[in-house]
Amino acid sequence: MRLPQEKPELLQLVWRASDESELDGRPFMSTTRPWQVFAWAAARYGALRIHITLANLTRKGVSVSVCLRANSWGQRWSKDEAVDLVISHFGHGEWMPLLAMWLGDGKVKWRGMLSGRYELVIAAKEPWRLGLGVGTHEALVATGKEAFIKLREAASAYGVLLDLLRAHKWVNIKLATDDNFKAAAKQNKNSITVEGVVMYLRLVSGRGGSLLAEHYTRDVGKALEVAEKLKAAGLRPNVVRSGPNYVVYIATADLLRLAERDETVRKAIALYLAEKAKDGTPRQREIAEKILKRHPLFQTQPLEVGILNWL
């Protein structure tokens, strides 16, 4: 990563203060998060002994427990020494150690982030050593958007790696520091806004399968008003009755035209399709994959997928 010489040592120090332990005098790490494997190995580069101790099959997929020992390094610090050194570095204005501690033991409170409550909370056995205790094992280290800006700036090239790894805690920092990123995350994953009208995305089987955007109302006058607004925008809405509701919908062709001229709509559709291709029913996965292959416009970027996975 071409970090200055002192940076890898700071990363090692703080992984030791958080998730890293010791085995046979060597740094040792155990995690079920794939991104943490690479984020830790980047700090403990060299010869690694890696083995998988457990694999769980869950409703969402496979969860694998990975254990790593850094054979090229000796363990230099006890846990208490590492925590003391982190506090000392932070007291002298160095934010890199706090970033690594956040990646290991940070408490992700994304709803607070989305509503503008910026709190840097870290899990610790002795929270008073790090900051103001907000729970039995939680320390409030800093508050405000500026604190997360400093974390992001401290990341340097390490932040590029975290982007590629789609680390959910790094996504939290992006939420606090990037207004456009935050706005995309606040958007309901199943909805888009067209001419001020909130419409919900839905995959339908049909013949080959298609994607619709629908607006629901129980007021027929409101339904016709929405349809006229969409027509004025050059779209071809349909109005149908469904139980007690009237549904105003536009089909895939209109959604393609919207996506080509509106990046927000494009990203919302891309994330919706990516979600269905990953976690939908077998039929939803089939339709979503067909649409994604047919229309490269909706291929998601790594960071967009990171938002999806994290939410």
N, C-alpha and C positions, 0 to 999 in steps of 0.2 A: 504493500500500500504506500510505500515511500513516505512513511511518517517520520518526523524528526526522531532522533535516537531515544529521547526521553519519553515519547508517547507510548510505545509498546510496554515499557516498564510501568507506566501509570495504569494502563489497561490490565496488566497482570495483577497489579496491586489490588485493584478494585474488584476484579473477578474473585480474588482471594477473600476480600472483605464480604462478598455476597454469596454466590453459589458454589464457588470452587472449594474443594476440600483437599485432603492429602492421602496418598496411598503409597506405602513403602518409600516415604521421603520425596515423592514426586507429586506435582500438581495433578489433581484428579477432578473430573467433572462428570455428573450424571444428569441427564435431561431427557424429556420426551418431546422437546421442541427442536425440529431440524435446524431452524435458523440459529439457535443457541450453539449448536455443534460447531458451525462454521464461524460464528462471531467469536467464540472462545478460542477455537483453533488458530484464528488469525493472530491472537495475542500470544498463544503458546505454540508458535510454529516450530517445526522440526519433526523429530520422530514421535509418532503417536501410537499408542496401543489402544485399539478401538474394538469393543465387542457389544453385541446386543444382548441384553439380559431378559427382555420381556417384550412380547408383542400382544397387544389387546385388539380384538375386533369389536368396534363400537358401531352405533347407528350411523355415525358420520364417516366411518372408514377405519383405517388401521392406526393405532397409536403404538409407537415403538420407543422403548426405553434404551438409550444409548449411554454407555460408559466409556470415558476416554481418560487415558493417562499420558501426560506429556513427558516422555522419556528423555527429552533433551534438556530438561530443566529440573533443578532441585527446588524444593519448597523453601522459600526464604523467610516467610512470615507466618506467625500464628494468626488466628482469626482476629484476636484482640489487637495485635500490633498493626494489622492491615487496616482495621477500622480507625485506629488512632491516626495513622498516616493519612488516610483519606480525609479525615476531619481537618488535619493540619494543612493539607494541600488546598482544600476548599476555603479554609480561613485566609489563605494567601491569594485567593482569586483564581485558582485553577479549577475549571469546570469539567475537564475530561474525566477525572475519577468519579465525579457525581453522575456523569452520563453512564459510565459502565455499571455503577451501582444501581442506577435506575433500570438498566437493561436486565440486571439480575433479580433485583428485589423490589422494583417499582410497582406501585399499586395503580393499575389502570382504571380510571374512573371516566370513561369516555362520554357518558351523558353529561357530566359536569363540564367537560371540555367543550362539547357542542353548545352548551348554554352559557359559556364564557366564564366558568369558574375554574381558574387555573391554579391547581394545587399540586406541588411536587411532594408526594407521599411515598415513603420507602418503608418496607417491612423490616423490622429489626427486633432482636430479643431485648435490647436495652435502648428503646427509642430516644430517651433523654440524651444519649451520647451524640445523636445526630441532629436533633432539633426538638421542636415542641411536640410532645406526645399527643396524638389524636386518638389513640386506641391502646389496648394492652400491648400490642406489638407493632405499632405504626408510628412513624415520625414525620411530622410536617416540616420539611427542610426549607422550602421557599414557596412563595405565592406570586401570582401575576404572570402576565404574558412574557415579560422581560426575562424571567428565569428560564423559560423554555426556549427563548431565542438564544440565550447563552449556551444552553445544552446543544442546540443544533449547530451553532458556530463552533463549539469545541470539538464536534465530531470529525471535522476535516474529512480526509479520505475515508475514514471509518464510516461516515454517513453514506457514502456511495455503496459500500458493501451492505449496509443495513437496508438501503433501498432495494438492492438486488435480492436480498434475502426475504424481503417483505415482512420484516420483523414488526409484530403488532405494537410493541411499545414504541418503536420508532415512528409508526403511524400516528401514535398519540401526540408525539412532539410536533409532527407535521400539522396535525389538527390545530394545535395551539399557535402555530407560527405562520401558517399559510391560509389566508382568508378564502382563496378559491378552492383549495383542497377541503376546507371545512364546509363550504357551501355544498360541494358535491356529496360529502358524507351525510349532511343533513337531509338531502333529498331522499324521500322514501324510495327504497330500492325497486319497488314495483310501480312507481308512478313517474309521469312526465307532466310538464305544464305547457299547454299549447294555447296561445292567445289568452293567457290568464285563466284557462280552464284546466283544472287538475284531472288527469286521465290515468287510469290504471292499466298496466300492461297485462296481457293474458295470452298464453299459447293455446291454440285450438287445434284439434286433430284434423278435421276436414278430410280432404283428399291427401295432399302431401304435407299438410300441417302449415299453419300460418301464425302470424303475430298480430294481435289487435290492441288498440288503446281505447278504453271505455270510460265514459262518464255516466254516473248513476244519479237519478233523481226521481222522486215520486210525483213531481209536478210536471204535467205534460207541457204547460206553457214554458217552463224553464228549459225543458228538453229541446223544444223547438227554437228557443232563443239561443241556446248553446250551438245547435246545428247551424243556424244562420251565421253565427260568429265564425265558425269553422269554415263555412262556405266562402265567407268574405276573405278568408286567408288563402283561398285557392285549393282547399281540401274538399273531399267528397264524403261527408259524414252520412251515416245511416241512423235511423231512429227505430228501435223495436221495443215491444212490451215484454217484460220478463217478471212475472209475478206482480207484486205491487209497484215495481220500478219501471221507469223508462230508461233505456240504455242508448246513449249516443256513442257510436263507435266509428273509428277510422281503421282502415285495413293496412296491410303490410306496405303496399305501394306508396301510400301517403306517408307512412312512417319513414320510409327510405328517403323521400323528398325532404321531410323535416330534418332528418339526421344529417343530410348533406349540407344544409344551410345553418344548422344550429348545433354547436358542439356540445352544449349541455344535454340536449335531447339524445345526441349520439352516444355520449358516455353513459347516460341512464339506461338506454336500451342495451348497450354492450354489457354493462354490469348485470342487468337482469338475465340476459341470455347466458352469460358465464355462470351465474348462480344456478340456473335451471340445468345447464349442461353438467354441472358438478353435483348438485344435490336434489334435482327434480325426480319425478317418477320416471320409470323407464321410457314411457311415451314422451314425456316432456324433454328428457335428455336427447332422445332421438330427433325431435323437432328442432330443439335449440341448436344441436350440432349441425343439422342440415342448413339452417339459416346462417350460422356462422361461417360455414364453408362456402355458401353461395354468395355471401356479402362480406368481403374482407374489411369493409368499412367498420364493422362491429368487432374486429379483433381488439381485445383489451390490452393495454400496456401493463407492464409489471406492477407499477405503483397502484393502478386502478384495481388490479386483482388483489393487491395488498389490502386495500380498503374493504373490499368484499369479504375476504377471508377473515379479517379482523372483526367486522361487524357481525 
